[in-house]
Each structure stands twice: as C-alpha cells, then as structure tokens.
Amino acid sequence: MLDVCPGSNAPRAVAVLLHPSIVPVIDVFRSLDLLEDQYDLALLDGPEQGLTAYTGPEAAKGIVSDALLLAFALTRQPGGPFAYRPVGSRHGSLDEFCLLTLIASSRNLGSDLAVEAASLLDVASLDVMGPLTGEILRHMDAGDLVFALPSLPEFRAMMGTGSSEEVLVEAAPGKAERNLRH
C-alpha cells in the first residue's frame, strides 16, 4: 500500500505483503546471499519444501532451479545489489515486488510493465532474462501460487515513479486460497 501525506506528493511508506505461496519463490532469491558465503545447496531445501505445499514436487524443483539461474543472471547485471527481506518473511521489499512483477509479466515481455520492471532492476536485456522468467512463471502457473500482476499505474505508484495516490494491491481470488496451509 502506498500512503501519501495530505497536501504532499511524498509517500510516507510503502509496504508489500506477499501471499504465503509466493514467499518460498522469493526465498530462493533471498538465499543467494547465503549461498555466496557458504556454497551449500541445502539452503534451498526450505524454499523447495515450502513450494511443495502449493505445487507438486517437480514444479517446486523447477521453480527453485530456474529461480536460482535467474538470481545468478541478475547478479551479473550492472545495477547494485537488491534489497531483500529475511528468508521466510511475508514482508517484501520493493526490489522483490519489482522482481515478482517482472516474472509475472513475462507472458508479454514487450509490455510497458515488463520493460519498466526490467529497467528498475537494471536488467540489460529482456532477451536473456525472458526465457528464465517465463520458465518460472510456467511452473508457478502449474501450482497454486498467487501473485496478482499489478496494472502499470499500480506498479508505478508502488515504485514511486508514477502519480502519487493511495493504491491497494490485493491478491486476486485464486485457487491457492483453497490450499492455504500457512
């Protein structure tokens, strides 16, 4: 939610609350810092197990594998490090929201939304990242994972690049709500 002070265009705070089914997906990216310190792929067991609550074991392995490839590719981009929240946190950073938007918009990589998300993440080429994000989305679609793709005005408001207004971004009702185990 973006909350603007009355009489001011400056946002007070932006909070991103992730659906429980998306937390294990973003935890793969959050775990990358830990992997750099101690190269132990067992650190990805938690996110993979968390994903199996929402999708099958094969899709969970696919998401973790493809997200890890995307995470490594993103570390080679010219921008600085992303702001990540702690593993397991439902509170997401703006970088995490932007990354999820890029993944969810991979059905239409030519859209303004995909281009803006990529630009904010300093992604040099959607031609390289597109196949990686598309595979993650394909696996996510096979499971009960919920991330409502924001509209372009909602995304801009969340990122602070559009007009300042109050915007509430909610998860669309979906099949994950019948499988919520957290």
C-alpha positions as a printed NumPy array, in Angstrom:
array([[  0.   ,   0.   ,   0.   ],
       [  1.23 ,   3.478,  -0.863],
       [  0.143,   6.133,   1.574],
       [  0.567,   9.795,   0.689],
       [  0.615,  12.626,   3.208],
       [ -2.29 ,  15.042,   2.64 ],
       [ -1.104,  18.137,   0.767],
       [  2.148,  16.439,  -0.198],
       [  3.27 ,  14.282,  -3.078],
       [  5.851,  12.475,  -0.946],
       [  4.91 ,   8.924,   0.047],
       [  5.149,   8.093,   3.734],
       [  5.584,   4.391,   3.417],
       [  5.214,   1.503,   1.063],
       [  4.528,  -1.945,   2.437],
       [  4.479,  -5.086,   0.358],
       [  2.823,  -8.091,   1.953],
       [  3.442, -11.257,  -0.042],
       [  0.935, -14.073,  -0.289],
       [  2.255, -17.091,   1.676],
       [  2.515, -19.117,  -1.535],
       [  4.95 , -16.583,  -3.05 ],
       [  7.299, -16.417,  -0.056],
       [  9.166, -19.639,  -0.984],
       [  9.671, -18.323,  -4.529],
       [ 11.249, -15.077,  -3.34 ],
       [ 13.163, -17.014,  -0.639],
       [ 15.231, -18.625,  -3.403],
       [ 16.477, -15.146,  -4.331],
       [ 16.899, -14.205,  -0.676],
       [ 19.025, -17.319,  -0.134],
       [ 21.522, -16.257,  -2.793],
       [ 23.411, -14.097,  -0.28 ],
       [ 23.77 , -17.103,   1.994],
       [ 24.914, -19.231,  -0.944],
       [ 27.682, -16.744,  -1.711],
       [ 29.018, -17.098,   1.839],
       [ 28.751, -20.869,   2.062],
       [ 28.081, -22.741,  -1.143],
       [ 25.603, -25.219,   0.289],
       [ 22.623, -26.012,  -1.918],
       [ 20.86 , -27.457,   1.136],
       [ 19.976, -23.833,   1.909],
       [ 17.419, -24.124,  -0.892],
       [ 15.667, -27.103,   0.719],
       [ 13.458, -24.795,   2.804],
       [ 12.068, -22.814,  -0.13 ],
       [ 11.594, -26.03 ,  -2.126],
       [  9.696, -27.706,   0.715],
       [  7.605, -24.574,   1.158],
       [  6.684, -24.642,  -2.512],
       [  5.514, -28.257,  -2.356],
       [  2.626, -27.073,  -0.155],
       [  1.311, -25.147,  -3.165],
       [  2.52 , -27.176,  -6.12 ],
       [  3.878, -30.624,  -6.862],
       [  7.443, -31.666,  -6.062],
       [  8.558, -31.498,  -9.705],
       [  7.198, -27.965, -10.171],
       [  8.819, -26.936,  -6.866],
       [ 12.195, -28.259,  -8.077],
       [ 11.694, -26.469, -11.377],
       [ 10.905, -23.156,  -9.69 ],
       [ 13.935, -23.402,  -7.411],
       [ 16.232, -24.381, -10.261],
       [ 15.001, -21.666, -12.635],
       [ 14.883, -19.02 ,  -9.902],
       [ 18.464, -19.851,  -8.975],
       [ 19.536, -19.424, -12.604],
       [ 17.689, -16.107, -12.774],
       [ 19.211, -14.972,  -9.471],
       [ 22.72 , -15.694, -10.736],
       [ 21.967, -13.918, -14.021],
       [ 20.678, -10.88 , -12.113],
       [ 23.895, -10.677, -10.083],
       [ 25.748, -10.158, -13.361],
       [ 23.647,  -7.104, -14.238],
       [ 25.155,  -3.617, -13.906],
       [ 22.928,  -2.46 , -11.008],
       [ 23.766,  -2.747,  -7.348],
       [ 22.572,  -5.476,  -5.015],
       [ 18.851,  -5.869,  -4.418],
       [ 17.178,  -5.105,  -1.128],
       [ 15.904,  -8.408,   0.244],
       [ 13.944,  -9.154,   3.382],
       [ 14.894, -12.089,   5.64 ],
       [ 14.147, -15.621,   4.448],
       [ 10.593, -16.583,   5.377],
       [  9.299, -13.029,   5.724],
       [  5.942, -12.194,   4.144],
       [  7.025,  -8.565,   4.064],
       [  8.603,  -7.926,   0.702],
       [ 10.957,  -5.187,  -0.392],
       [ 10.25 ,  -3.006,  -3.406],
       [ 13.029,  -4.834,  -5.27 ],
       [ 11.31 ,  -8.144,  -4.524],
       [  7.957,  -6.75 ,  -5.696],
       [  9.64 ,  -5.478,  -8.853],
       [ 11.249,  -8.882,  -9.462],
       [  7.935, -10.688,  -8.989],
       [  6.303,  -8.217, -11.377],
       [  8.976,  -8.949, -13.969],
       [  8.398, -12.693, -13.587],
       [  4.606, -12.358, -13.731],
       [  4.759, -10.063, -16.754],
       [  6.912, -12.477, -18.741],
       [  3.893, -13.545, -20.794],
       [  4.225, -10.206, -22.552],
       [  7.857,  -9.083, -22.357],
       [  7.126,  -6.223, -24.728],
       [  4.607,  -4.667, -22.358],
       [  5.343,  -1.361, -20.662],
       [  5.04 ,  -3.153, -17.317],
       [  7.738,  -5.721, -18.153],
       [ 10.002,  -3.057, -19.627],
       [  9.646,  -0.774, -16.578],
       [ 10.215,  -3.621, -14.115],
       [ 13.312,  -4.688, -16.036],
       [ 14.562,  -1.117, -16.179],
       [ 14.163,  -0.608, -12.431],
       [ 16.091,  -3.832, -11.832],
       [ 18.811,  -2.678, -14.258],
       [ 18.196,  -5.697, -16.479],
       [ 20.265,  -5.107, -19.589],
       [ 18.354,  -7.459, -21.878],
       [ 14.903,  -8.965, -21.646],
       [ 16.006, -11.339, -24.418],
       [ 18.286, -13.032, -21.89 ],
       [ 16.024, -12.791, -18.835],
       [ 12.757, -13.544, -20.645],
       [ 13.251, -17.294, -21.014],
       [ 14.284, -17.591, -17.358],
       [ 11.309, -15.619, -16.045],
       [  8.994, -17.449, -18.441],
       [ 10.028, -20.844, -17.097],
       [  9.474, -19.741, -13.503],
       [  6.023, -18.426, -14.438],
       [  5.183, -21.663, -16.255],
       [  5.949, -23.653, -13.099],
       [  4.072, -21.132, -10.939],
       [  1.008, -21.426, -13.174],
       [  1.043, -25.196, -12.68 ],
       [  0.687, -24.738,  -8.918],
       [ -1.455, -22.783,  -6.517],
       [  0.84 , -19.757,  -6.364],
       [ -0.747, -16.315,  -6.101],
       [  0.778, -13.1  ,  -7.374],
       [ -1.666, -10.652,  -8.901],
       [  0.043,  -8.793, -11.725],
       [ -0.335,  -5.091, -10.958],
       [ -1.555,  -2.661, -13.562],
       [  1.005,  -0.227, -14.923],
       [ -0.383,   2.681, -12.809],
       [ -0.349,   0.477,  -9.679],
       [  3.219,  -0.601, -10.379],
       [  4.361,   2.966, -10.96 ],
       [  2.68 ,   4.105,  -7.744],
       [  4.323,   1.293,  -5.764],
       [  7.736,   2.093,  -7.25 ],
       [  7.291,   5.826,  -6.759],
       [  7.658,   6.527, -10.477],
       [  4.065,   7.471, -11.213],
       [  1.485,   9.778,  -9.792],
       [  1.221,   9.669,  -6.033],
       [ -2.052,   8.294,  -4.816],
       [ -3.286,   5.689,  -2.424],
       [ -3.137,   2.288,  -4.075],
       [ -4.078,  -1.014,  -2.505],
       [ -2.804,  -4.024,  -4.41 ],
       [ -4.601,  -7.184,  -3.382],
       [ -4.213, -10.749,  -4.48 ],
       [ -6.888, -11.785,  -6.902],
       [ -9.08 , -14.593,  -5.64 ],
       [ -7.49 , -17.738,  -6.89 ],
       [ -7.13 , -21.412,  -6.477],
       [ -4.418, -21.027,  -3.791],
       [ -6.932, -19.988,  -1.209],
       [ -8.336, -23.475,  -1.021],
       [ -4.839, -24.881,  -0.434],
       [ -3.565, -22.381,   2.124],
       [ -1.585, -24.291,   4.758],
       [  0.325, -21.494,   6.496]])
